[in-house]
Amino acid sequence: MSILFDKTMMMLQTGLGVRRHQQAVTASNIANADTPNYRARRADFSDVLSRAQDRVGPGGVERTHARHLRGDTASAQPAEAGSAPMNPEMTPEVHLSTAPVRQDGNNVDLEQEMSFLAANGADYQALATITRKKFGLMKYAVDKS
């Protein structure tokens, strides 16, 4: 298995995608805080990481898009950054919030949404830091060899 495409990198990629998706759902809730009859959405991530773990077998990773890198480094051609959307299989389900509804039919709680936003941002930063350190270790190994 290539050091670039191990299970850790696949999980980090999935985790960053999940956090990006959660950010979009929360931002939509905040943007619609004053929209009559808008119901806040909640993304369900309970299955996403377990599905990602199941996709990675002992021999490597599964290519889910034609522009993804293959496991063999001789034919490695990276996809353009940001060109492909998150794999639909890894996209969490989005449900309407069951929070109490105000008189205008809206149930967005700005304080709660800002709390979700802060927690999600912290999670994203942690995953980005781990990813950066993983690439730093690979760079160190290449530089020292």
N, C-alpha and C positions, 0 to 999 in steps of 0.2 A: 504494500500500500504506500502511496506517495505521502510524504510528510505534509505536503500542502493540503491534502484532501482527507484528513482524518475525521473521526467522529466528533472531536471537540470543535473543529472549525465548522462542521455542518450544524452542530447545536448552537454555536455562536451566531451563525448566519440566520438560523431560524429565530433565535431569541431577539436579535436586532429587528428582524422583520415583524415579529409580533409586537414589539414595543412601538415601532413605526405605525403599525395599524391601530394600536390602542391610542396613540397620540392623535391620529386623524379622527377617531370616534369621539374622543373627549373634546377636541377642538370644535367639532360639529355641534356637540351639545352646548358648548359655551357660546358659539356664534348664534345659536337659536334660543338663547335663554329668554328672550322677550317675544318669541314667535308664538302667537295664540295656537293652542291645540297641539303644540310640538311635544312629543314624548322623548325623554332622554333615552339614549341607547347604551347598552352594556355589551361589551365583547366577551365571549366565553372562550377562554384560553385553556381550559382544563385538559383538552385532548391534543392540542397542537404539539407540545414537546414530546409527548409519548408517541405520536404519529411520526415525528421527525426521527426519534430514536429507532423506531421500527423500520424506517426506510434505509437506514445505514446498516448494511450487513458486515460480516467479518472481512469481506474482500474489498470493501471500498464504499463509494457513494453511488447513488443512483442519479443518472442524468435525467432531469425533468424538463429540459428545454434544449433545443438543438444548438443553441449558442453557448451553453454551459461548457466548461472545461471538461475534457475527458481525463481519466485517471492516468493515462500514459503521457509523460511530459514531452515526448517528441512531437505530438500533434496538438499541443496546448495552444488554443486560441481563445483568449478571454472575451467574454461578452462586454459590450460597452457598458460603462458604469451607469446604473440607473435605467437601463433600457428595458429590462424585463420586469413585469409586475410580480408581486409575491405569488408563489405557486398556489393556485386555488385550493389544492388539497391541504395546504398549510394555513389557509386563511380561517380565522376563527369565526364562529357564528355570532351574529349580532342580534341581540334581543332587546325589546322595549323594557325600560326600567319599570319596576312595580312601585316606585316611590309615589307618595300621595300627590294628587293633582291640585293645582291652584284653581281659582275661579275662572281664569282665562283658558283652562285646559292644559296648561304647560306644567311639567313636573321637574324642570331642570333646577337643581340646587347648586348655585354658583360656588358656594364654599366647598361643597363636596367635590365638584368638578375640578376646582383649583387644587384640591388635595390629591385627586387622582393624577392630575397633570404633573404635580411635583414628584409624586412617588414614581410615576412612569419615567420622568426625566432622569431621576436618580438611577433607576434600573437600566435605562439605556446607556447612561454614562458608565456604569459599572461594566456592562457588556462590551462597550467600546474600548474601555481601558484593558480588559482582558484580551480582546482581539489585538490591540496595539502591542501588548506585551508578548503575545504569541508570535506575532510577526517579528518583533524585536529579537526574540530568541532564535528564530530562523535566520535572520540577518547576521546575528552574532556567529552562528554556526557556519554560515557561508564565508564570512569574513575571516574566520580563524582557520579555515581548512585550506 
